[in-house]
């Protein structure tokens, strides 16, 4: 079932643009798509938890090894940049159709 909805943007009381939007009220996923979505969401959640733990532990760890407050952003960046680079590198075979990861597509 597709719903049609008219959307009008008004500027100073005059209708400027009118478009029809098709909305699908239900979207179904296969069980495989659900598993892939859950794995990806779980991985993203674990990365955010990892960075949160790192940022919470940094002041005490930094004080323990004699770091000054001005050095903390450098340490956080030195941790985040390689982590993001490695995450991007691991995702490239999926986007380029590597045969090893073809089962995930």
MIFIFI-404896 format. One line per 4 residues: number of its first residue (from 1); their letters; for each residue x, y, z of N, C-alpha, C, O, CB. Coordinates in steps of 0.001 Angstrom, whole numbers. Glycine has a CB too. Layout:
<sites>
NUM> A> X/Y/Z/X/Y/Z/X/Y/Z/X/Y/Z/X/Y/Z | ...
</sites>
This chain:
<sites>
1> XXXX> 843/-1162/0/0/0/0/897/1236/0/1758/1370/870/-964/-8/1215 | 716/2106/-925/1506/3329/-1034/594/4510/-748/-471/4649/-1349/2169/3460/-2443 | 1021/5348/168/254/6533/526/810/7731/-229/2025/7913/-293/288/6779/2056 | -48/8532/-787/371/9772/-1437/64/10930/-505/-1023/11028/65/-337/9962/-2815
5> XXXX> 1038/11793/-366/872/12935/513/1367/14173/-216/2448/14151/-805/1629/12732/1856 | 610/15230/-186/1008/16479/-810/1739/17321/226/1263/17509/1345/-221/17239/-1387 | 2882/17814/-162/3668/18660/721/3807/20014/52/4250/20094/-1094/5068/18029/1032 | 3442/21063/736/3545/22413/173/4397/23271/1094/4158/23334/2300/2138/23050/-27
9> XXXX> 5389/23928/514/6209/24860/1265/5671/26258/1005/5464/26640/-147/7720/24744/873 | 5447/27010/2047/4874/28336/1890/5896/29395/2267/6591/29287/3278/3606/28483/2740 | 5969/30416/1435/6834/31549/1717/5989/32806/1632/5491/33148/560/8045/31609/732 | 5824/33493/2746/5020/34717/2832/3593/34478/2352/3015/35309/1651/5665/35838/2010
13> XXXX> 3033/33333/2738/1648/33052/2428/1384/32476/1058/240/32129/763/883/34262/2572 | 2394/32358/199/2202/31826/-1146/2814/30430/-1235/3886/30177/-684/2828/32767/-2207 | 2134/29538/-1925/2674/28197/-2135/3809/28281/-3140/3608/28722/-4272/1573/27212/-2623 | 4997/27861/-2735/6162/27955/-3598/6408/26652/-4336/6734/26656/-5523/7387/28336/-2792
17> XXXX> 6254/25542/-3637/6568/24251/-4236/5586/23213/-3711/5207/23228/-2540/8034/23833/-3931 | 5195/22338/-4575/4301/21266/-4184/4825/19967/-4780/5044/19871/-5988/2841/21551/-4644 | 5024/18960/-3918/5521/17665/-4380/4676/16555/-3795/4080/16705/-2729/7000/17473/-3998 | 4631/15454/-4494/3949/14269/-3987/5003/13316/-3447/6011/13062/-4107/3083/13587/-5098
21> XXXX> 4779/12792/-2263/5723/11888/-1624/5072/10516/-1489/3962/10398/-971/6171/12431/-236 | 5758/9493/-1952/5265/8128/-1788/5823/7564/-492/7037/7525/-296/5660/7232/-3000 | 4946/7135/376/5353/6567/1648/4864/5125/1717/3701/4835/1437/4802/7402/2836 | 5754/4245/2087/5373/2858/2269/5160/2623/3758/6098/2792/4537/6449/1889/1686
25> XXXX> 3962/2240/4178/3697/2103/5609/4406/915/6248/4658/929/7453/2224/1977/5835 | 4729/-101/5474/5402/-1267/6053/6635/-1606/5233/6611/-1595/4002/4446/-2483/6120 | 7712/-1907/5946/8946/-2358/5325/9308/-3683/5973/9428/-3774/7195/10101/-1300/5479 | 9480/-4698/5161/9822/-6001/5712/11267/-6327/5396/11762/-6033/4308/8890/-7092/5164
29> XXXX> 11930/-6931/6349/13309/-7365/6198/13356/-8881/6272/12565/-9504/6980/14219/-6728/7278 | 14284/-9464/5540/14490/-10899/5663/15253/-11158/6952/15810/-10231/7540/15254/-11474/4428 | 15283/-12395/7391/16004/-12713/8622/17498/-12448/8455/18167/-12043/9405/15765/-14179/9025 | 18015/-12671/7267/19439/-12411/7014/19742/-10920/7127/20762/-10535/7699/19847/-12930/5617
33> XXXX> 18865/-10083/6589/19059/-8639/6688/18983/-8169/8136/19721/-7270/8539/18019/-7905/5846 | 18097/-8773/8912/18004/-8425/10332/19281/-8773/11070/19757/-7987/11889/16824/-9135/10979 | 19846/-9946/10789/21090/-10357/11446/22225/-9410/11072/22995/-8994/11937/21457/-11808/11064 | 22332/-9070/9799/23393/-8154/9361/23213/-6795/10021/24190/-6194/10468/23394/-8007/7818
37> XXXX> 21991/-6303/10089/21720/-5024/10734/22094/-5063/12210/22710/-4124/12714/20250/-4650/10575 | 21736/-6122/12900/22074/-6244/14313/23576/-6319/14536/24083/-5739/15496/21408/-7466/14902 | 24294/-7019/13671/25750/-7103/13799/26380/-5727/13596/27268/-5333/14352/26330/-8113/12784 | 25928/-5003/12590/26473/-3674/12331/26140/-2693/13452/26994/-1906/13859/25948/-3143/11009
41> XXXX> 24926/-2734/13944/24549/-1868/15061/25330/-2227/16320/25743/-1344/17071/23044/-1966/15331 | 25531/-3509/16548/26320/-3946/17707/27763/-3500/17608/28353/-3081/18604/26264/-5456/17846 | 28342/-3584/16416/29727/-3134/16230/29843/-1633/16467/30787/-1179/17114/30225/-3485/14814 | 28901/-867/15955/28918/572/16186/28762/912/17661/29412/1828/18164/27821/1242/15385
45> XXXX> 27900/172/18352/27722/387/19788/29005/76/20554/29384/821/21458/26570/-476/20319 | 29674/-1018/20200/30917/-1375/20888/32014/-339/20657/32794/-51/21566/31397/-2747/20425 | 32082/222/19451/33068/1272/19188/32774/2498/20045/33697/3091/20603/33077/1652/17691 | 31512/2890/20160/31179/4059/20979/31453/3800/22459/31906/4698/23169/29710/4445/20781
49> XXXX> 31184/2587/22929/31496/2244/24316/33004/2269/24533/33473/2734/25572/30920/857/24680 | 33763/1774/23565/35220/1773/23661/35759/3188/23804/36610/3444/24656/35836/1098/22436 | 35270/4113/22976/35727/5503/23073/35278/6148/24378/36010/6959/24946/35207/6317/21888 | 34098/5803/24859/33636/6359/26132/34508/5890/27288/34878/6682/28155/32180/5971/26386
53> XXXX> 34833/4615/27300/35710/4084/28350/37068/4746/28284/37641/5102/29314/35858/2560/28223 | 37588/4913/27077/38891/5555/26910/38870/6980/27459/39783/7383/28180/39298/5565/25430 | 37821/7748/27115/37750/9135/27575/37529/9246/29080/37979/10213/29694/36643/9860/26849 | 36851/8285/29679/36655/8308/31127/37951/7923/31846/38269/8485/32894/35509/7355/31533
57> XXXX> 38684/6984/31296/39909/6510/31940/41106/7419/31692/42087/7342/32431/40231/5123/31463 | 41059/8263/30690/42215/9088/30320/42700/10013/31429/43911/10085/31637/41877/9907/29121 | 41840/10729/32159/42361/11618/33205/43160/10879/34289/44242/11320/34677/41213/12364/33852 | 42625/9767/34765/43333/9037/35818/44604/8386/35286/45638/8401/35954/42422/7974/36430
61> XXXX> 44531/7822/34099/45715/7209/33502/46768/8262/33201/47954/8055/33460/45345/6449/32222 | 46336/9391/32656/47272/10471/32345/47940/11020/33598/49141/11289/33599/46554/11592/31612 | 47168/11186/34657/47747/11674/35908/48721/10656/36482/49725/11034/37087/46644/11984/36928 | 48441/9389/36301/49326/8341/36818/50680/8312/36140/51669/7924/36761/48674/7005/36667
65> XXXX> 50748/8713/34876/52036/8698/34169/52620/10100/34025/53618/10290/33329/51873/8063/32789 | 51996/11091/34686/52549/12435/34718/52220/13304/33522/52944/14259/33241/53994/12349/34846 | 51146/12998/32810/50745/13834/31674/50051/15090/32169/49402/15089/33215/49820/13055/30716 | 50195/16146/31412/49498/17387/31726/48159/17418/30992/47943/16675/30035/50363/18619/31347
69> XXXX> 47280/18278/31451/45943/18393/30868/46000/18759/29389/45156/18302/28617/45128/19432/31624 | 46960/19561/28979/47048/19994/27580/47414/18844/26635/47210/18962/25427/48076/21114/27448 | 47946/17743/27153/48339/16602/26315/47197/15622/26051/47307/14781/25159/49484/15864/26965 | 46114/15713/26802/45029/14744/26667/44358/14743/25299/44092/13666/24766/44003/15007/27708
73> XXXX> 44070/15910/24703/43452/15860/23359/44337/15173/22324/43830/14508/21420/43132/17270/22881 | 45649/15326/22448/46550/14663/21512/46473/13149/21661/46507/12419/20670/47987/15140/21723 | 46370/12688/22879/46277/11237/23112/44954/10708/22568/44921/9645/21948/46407/10908/24629 | 43875/11434/22792/42567/11002/22277/42584/10951/20747/42050/10014/20154/41446/11955/22768
77> XXXX> 43189/11947/20110/43271/11945/18645/44161/10834/18132/43864/10211/17113/43786/13281/18142 | 45259/10583/18842/46174/9509/18436/45508/8149/18568/45916/7201/17897/47458/9547/19278 | 44507/8031/19405/43762/6780/19541/42632/6692/18508/42388/5631/17933/43189/6656/20963 | 41947/7818/18279/40762/7806/17419/41103/7696/15938/40419/6982/15205/39949/9052/17654
81> XXXX> 42134/8380/15485/42451/8369/14054/42837/6991/13525/42274/6568/12515/43568/9332/13780 | 43762/6272/14149/44049/4919/13643/42854/3977/13760/42644/3116/12906/45229/4326/14392 | 42076/4149/14825/40895/3305/14984/39899/3527/13842/39364/2566/13289/40222/3584/16335 | 39654/4779/13493/38742/5086/12385/39322/4629/11057/38594/4120/10204/38443/6588/12334
85> XXXX> 40629/4805/10872/41271/4361/9632/41186/2865/9448/40937/2382/8343/42715/4787/9609 | 41392/2128/10523/41294/669/10430/39859/216/10184/39627/-759/9471/41830/21/11705 | 38900/921/10772/37495/579/10520/37142/812/9053/36431/8/8449/36561/1408/11430 | 37632/1897/8485/37384/2154/7061/38070/1113/6187/37501/639/5204/37866/3559/6677
89> XXXX> 39286/766/6553/40018/-230/5767/39312/-1576/5785/39261/-2260/4763/41443/-384/6295 | 38775/-1958/6911/38072/-3242/7007/36770/-3210/6215/36297/-4262/5785/37786/-3591/8476 | 36183/-2046/6011/34938/-1954/5263/35123/-1891/3766/34170/-2136/3026/34182/-768/5704 | 36315/-1572/3289/36542/-1448/1852/36304/-2744/1077/35705/-2686/3/37941/-979/1610
93> XXXX> 36740/-3904/1559/36469/-5123/772/34984/-5365/546/34604/-5937/-475/37070/-6330/1465 | 34141/-4942/1478/32696/-5111/1301/32180/-4239/164/31331/-4668/-618/31953/-4775/2601 | 32691/-3018/74/32186/-2115/-950/32752/-2413/-2335/32161/-2018/-3340/32499/-695/-572 | 33884/-3100/-2401/34489/-3404/-3694/34191/-4819/-4174/34734/-5251/-5191/35975/-3206/-3618
97> XXXX> 33347/-5540/-3466/32930/-6861/-3916/33997/-7928/-3777/34088/-8820/-4620/32503/-6788/-5327 | 34805/-7856/-2734/35820/-8879/-2497/35124/-10233/-2314/34126/-10329/-1599/36695/-8522/-1245 | 35645/-11261/-2950/34990/-12567/-2926/34947/-13164/-1529/34050/-13949/-1220/35696/-13519/-3865 | 35906/-12804/-677/35920/-13337/685/34698/-12869/1473/34196/-13597/2330/37204/-12917/1407
101> XXXX> 34218/-11655/1188/33105/-11094/1912/31823/-11116/1095/30857/-10451/1471/33424/-9693/2332 | 31777/-11835/20/30604/-11861/-847/29387/-12447/-135/28253/-12134/-496/30902/-12662/-2107 | 29610/-13291/872/28493/-13898/1585/27700/-12859/2376/26535/-13097/2694/28998/-14990/2519 | 28295/-11727/2698/27600/-10708/3471/26725/-9817/2607/25888/-9085/3133/28593/-9866/4220
105> X> 26896/-9861/1317/26138/-8966/426/24755/-9444/196/23993/-8804/-529/26823/-8816/-887
</sites>
